């Protein structure tokens, strides 16, 4: 297994987690608040509490989902290849890191 395999696995897992988490947060918001989440939180017509609540809630859930998916993909890669992805070895940046 090589760099390309890890990029596909890591990116695919992250993208899937991102989409699933956003759907979950949107559904929870609709149930908890009783209306659709704000479309654009930078729109001045969106109240500050709604904008901050949406940004904090969706950011946290999406971030954790992406972390879990990337770690699961890395564990699967490590088990399959017998070594961690090169991008995750000491001193290197991982997919999606800053």
C-alpha positions, -999 to +999 in steps of 0.1 A: +000+000+000+013+034-008+007+071-006-021+071-032-040+044-013-038+064+019-049+096+003-079+079-012-088+061+021-081+091+044-099+116+021-128+093+014-133+085+051-131+122+060-156+132+033-181+105+042-179+116+079-183+152+070-215+146+050-230+122+076-222+146+105-237+176+087-269+157+081-270+146+117-264+181+130-291+195+106-316+169+118-308+175+155-311+213+150-345+209+133-358+188+162-343+209+190-350+243+176-381+235+155-369+252+123-342+249+097-306+258+106-293+292+095-283+292+058-255+316+061-244+324+096-227+356+084-260+370+073-269+399+096-306+387+097-294+355+116-295+362+153-262+360+172-273+331+194-284+311+163-252+319+145-229+310+174-250+279+183-248+266+147-211+273+143-201+257+176-224+227+173-218+219+137-181+226+140-176+203+170-197+174+156-181+176+121-146+179+136-150+149+159-166+128+131-137+136+108-112+127+135-129+094+142-131+085+105-095+093+098-083+073+128-104+044+118-091+045+082-055+048+096-061+017+118-074-003+089-045+008+067-020-001+094-036-035+099-038-042+062-003-029+052+015-039+084+027-003+090+011+031+095+005+054+065+037+073+056+019+106+061+012+096+098+046+085+107+065+106+132+073+142+120+049+143+091+016+159+086-016+139+082-044+142+057-065+173+066-040+186+092-027+222+092 
